[in-house]
């Protein structure tokens, strides 16, 4: 089984990715962490020194490299599906799941860890909701191509089991 978790920042991809990979006994990768290890610098530093285009090219190349494995679970970066035909690639090579909690939940989660997120680290808290709504609207056409959509603020391992069994 090859599973790609997608969704906006703060949707819970890393948290659920780790939980699900352990539950299903799959190798787990956080795509941002793979890039950080390969580049030997933080995502924010890659954006600052090499630019977003470079980051997106590396992200796409590493994603394609991971697919060579028989089974895995990947937590993708929020923008991963939106560049380099990655969404089509993921749909062709595995199972895509869009984690889509409410904007309010994502805002609450992101306010605590803004410093880790290059796209929002300089935003005032009061501007965060508008930013998320705008970016989410831009990315939604890509996210909506997912094979599975989990749109809830209250999910469990059972939520994923039921969703994938009904596929």
Secondary structure, 3 states (H helix, E strand, C coil): CEEEEECCCCCCHHHHHHHHHHHCCCCEEEHHHHHHHHHCCCHHHHHHHHCHHHHHHHHHHHHHHHCCCCCEEEECCCCHHHCCCHHHHHHHHCEEEEECCCHHHHHHHHHHCHHHCCCCCCCCHHHHHHHHHHHHHHHHHHHCCCCEEECCCCCCHHHHHHHHHCC
